[in-house]
């Protein structure tokens, strides 16, 4: 399975990944990938991001389908769209094309994506000063942008969880586990 977990800082991505590693993914062949931005000095960050995410998607599909790995991405291409547009003038359509052509393609293995969001007040209460966003308006804008790009993604198996609306962090793992079991069941039935 390839699982992409998207969302802004302080929405519980790392907590969810830690819990999934302990309680859901039992495969010893597990990779956790943390998204990155273009290195400093890259002249065309748009081209770099397309090439980078294209190569990584190809590698992940191979590792999952041919080598039996489960892969969890702590942010991936949607984070690149949100923060790339905000800070690097990224053309989002090149990444959306990648979403349709490479990331969403999942005939040989399961591909799923989860978006974690939360109310602005809740996210800000957890901010330790290391978040990219620095004001309520920025937190709100970034959250809304993540929702827009998530909705636009062509990945078939998607789940959006607002932490507060879902009853808190303690309810996130059970909701995600149910979703992943459903994805795996659908995939098994389609073979």
C-alpha positions as CSV (number, residue, x, y, z in Angstrom):
1,X,0.0,0.0,0.0
2,X,1.1,3.5,-0.7
3,X,-0.5,5.9,1.8
4,X,-0.1,9.7,1.5
5,X,-0.9,11.8,4.6
6,X,-1.3,15.4,3.8
7,X,-2.0,18.5,5.9
8,X,-0.4,21.5,7.4
9,X,1.8,21.6,10.4
10,X,0.3,20.6,13.8
11,X,-2.6,18.6,12.4
12,X,-1.4,15.3,13.7
13,X,0.4,13.7,10.7
14,X,3.4,12.5,12.7
15,X,1.2,11.3,15.5
16,X,-0.9,9.3,13.0
17,X,2.1,7.9,11.3
18,X,3.6,6.7,14.6
19,X,0.3,5.1,15.6
20,X,-0.1,3.4,12.2
21,X,3.4,2.0,12.5
22,X,2.6,0.6,15.9
23,X,-0.9,-0.6,15.4
24,X,-1.7,-1.1,11.7
25,X,1.3,-1.7,9.4
26,X,2.9,-5.0,10.4
27,X,4.8,-5.5,7.2
28,X,8.6,-5.3,8.1
29,X,9.1,-3.8,4.6
30,X,7.9,-0.3,5.5
31,X,9.2,3.0,4.3
32,X,8.2,6.4,5.7
33,X,9.0,9.3,3.4
34,X,9.1,12.9,4.4
35,X,8.5,15.4,1.7
36,X,11.1,18.0,0.8
37,X,11.2,21.2,-1.1
38,X,13.7,22.1,-3.9
39,X,17.3,22.7,-2.7
40,X,18.5,26.2,-2.5
41,X,19.9,27.6,-5.8
42,X,17.7,25.5,-8.1
43,X,16.9,27.8,-11.0
44,X,13.6,26.2,-12.0
45,X,11.9,24.9,-8.8
46,X,8.8,23.9,-10.9
47,X,10.8,21.5,-13.1
48,X,12.7,20.2,-10.0
49,X,9.4,19.4,-8.2
50,X,7.9,17.7,-11.2
51,X,11.0,15.6,-11.8
52,X,11.5,14.8,-8.1
53,X,7.9,13.7,-7.4
54,X,7.7,11.8,-10.7
55,X,10.8,9.8,-9.9
56,X,9.7,9.2,-6.3
57,X,6.2,8.1,-7.4
58,X,7.8,5.6,-9.9
59,X,10.1,4.3,-7.2
60,X,7.3,3.9,-4.7
61,X,5.0,2.1,-7.2
62,X,7.9,-0.3,-8.0
63,X,8.7,-0.9,-4.3
64,X,5.0,-1.5,-3.4
65,X,4.0,-3.6,-6.4
66,X,7.2,-5.6,-7.1
67,X,9.0,-5.7,-3.7
68,X,6.0,-5.8,-1.3
69,X,6.7,-2.6,0.6
70,X,4.2,-0.5,2.4
71,X,5.0,3.2,2.0
72,X,3.7,6.1,4.1
73,X,4.3,9.6,2.9
74,X,4.4,12.4,5.4
75,X,3.2,15.0,2.9
76,X,3.8,14.5,-0.7
77,X,2.8,16.2,-3.9
78,X,-0.2,18.2,-2.5
79,X,2.0,19.8,0.1
80,X,4.3,20.7,-2.8
81,X,1.3,22.4,-4.5
82,X,0.2,24.3,-1.5
83,X,3.6,25.5,-0.3
84,X,5.0,25.7,-3.8
85,X,2.3,28.2,-4.9
86,X,2.7,30.2,-1.7
87,X,6.5,30.5,-1.6
88,X,7.9,29.5,-5.0
89,X,5.4,30.6,-7.6
90,X,4.8,26.9,-8.5
91,X,2.5,26.2,-11.4
92,X,0.1,23.8,-9.7
93,X,-1.1,22.2,-13.0
94,X,2.2,20.4,-13.6
95,X,1.8,18.7,-10.2
96,X,-1.9,18.0,-10.9
97,X,-0.9,16.3,-14.1
98,X,1.6,14.2,-12.1
99,X,-1.2,13.4,-9.7
100,X,-3.3,12.0,-12.5
101,X,-0.5,10.3,-14.5
102,X,1.7,8.8,-11.8
103,X,0.5,9.1,-8.2
104,X,-3.2,8.1,-8.6
105,X,-2.2,5.2,-10.8
106,X,-2.7,2.2,-8.5
107,X,-3.6,-0.9,-10.5
108,X,-1.0,-3.2,-9.0
109,X,-1.2,-1.9,-5.4
110,X,-3.5,0.2,-3.2
111,X,-3.0,4.0,-3.2
112,X,-4.8,6.0,-0.6
113,X,-4.6,9.6,0.7
114,X,-5.6,11.1,4.0
115,X,-6.0,14.8,4.6
116,X,-5.8,15.9,8.2
117,X,-7.1,19.4,9.1
118,X,-8.3,21.1,12.2
119,X,-10.0,24.2,13.3
120,X,-7.6,27.2,13.2
121,X,-7.9,27.8,17.0
122,X,-7.0,24.2,17.7
123,X,-4.0,24.1,15.3
124,X,-2.7,27.4,16.7
125,X,-3.0,26.1,20.3
126,X,-0.5,23.3,19.3
127,X,1.9,25.6,17.5
128,X,5.4,25.5,19.0
129,X,6.7,28.3,16.9
130,X,8.2,26.1,14.2
131,X,5.1,26.1,11.9
132,X,5.4,27.7,8.5
133,X,2.2,29.7,9.2
134,X,2.4,32.6,11.7
135,X,-1.1,34.1,12.0
136,X,-4.7,32.9,12.2
137,X,-5.3,34.2,8.6
138,X,-2.3,32.2,7.3
139,X,-3.4,29.0,9.1
140,X,-6.9,29.4,7.7
141,X,-5.7,30.2,4.2
142,X,-3.3,27.2,4.1
143,X,-6.0,24.8,5.5
144,X,-8.4,26.0,2.9
145,X,-5.8,25.5,0.2
146,X,-5.1,22.0,1.3
147,X,-8.8,21.1,1.2
148,X,-9.0,22.6,-2.4
149,X,-6.0,20.6,-3.8
150,X,-7.2,17.5,-1.9
151,X,-10.6,17.7,-3.5
152,X,-9.0,18.3,-7.0
153,X,-6.7,15.2,-6.7
154,X,-7.6,12.3,-8.9
155,X,-6.6,9.7,-6.2
156,X,-9.7,7.4,-5.8
157,X,-9.3,6.4,-2.2
158,X,-9.4,9.6,-0.1
159,X,-10.4,10.5,3.4
160,X,-10.5,14.0,4.9
161,X,-10.6,14.2,8.7
162,X,-11.0,17.4,10.7
163,X,-9.5,16.4,14.0
164,X,-11.9,18.5,16.2
165,X,-15.0,17.6,14.2
166,X,-14.0,13.9,14.5
167,X,-13.9,14.1,18.3
168,X,-10.1,14.6,18.8
169,X,-6.9,12.8,18.1
170,X,-8.1,9.7,19.9
171,X,-10.7,9.0,17.2
172,X,-8.3,9.6,14.3
173,X,-6.6,6.2,14.3
174,X,-9.8,4.1,14.4
175,X,-11.3,6.2,11.5
176,X,-8.1,5.8,9.5
177,X,-7.9,2.0,10.2
178,X,-11.5,1.5,9.1
179,X,-10.8,3.5,5.9
180,X,-7.6,1.5,5.1
181,X,-9.3,-1.8,5.7
182,X,-12.0,-0.7,3.3
183,X,-9.4,0.3,0.7
184,X,-7.6,-3.0,1.1
185,X,-10.8,-4.9,0.9
186,X,-11.9,-3.2,-2.3
187,X,-8.4,-3.7,-3.8
188,X,-8.5,-7.5,-3.0
189,X,-12.0,-7.8,-4.5
190,X,-10.9,-6.1,-7.8
191,X,-8.1,-8.6,-8.4
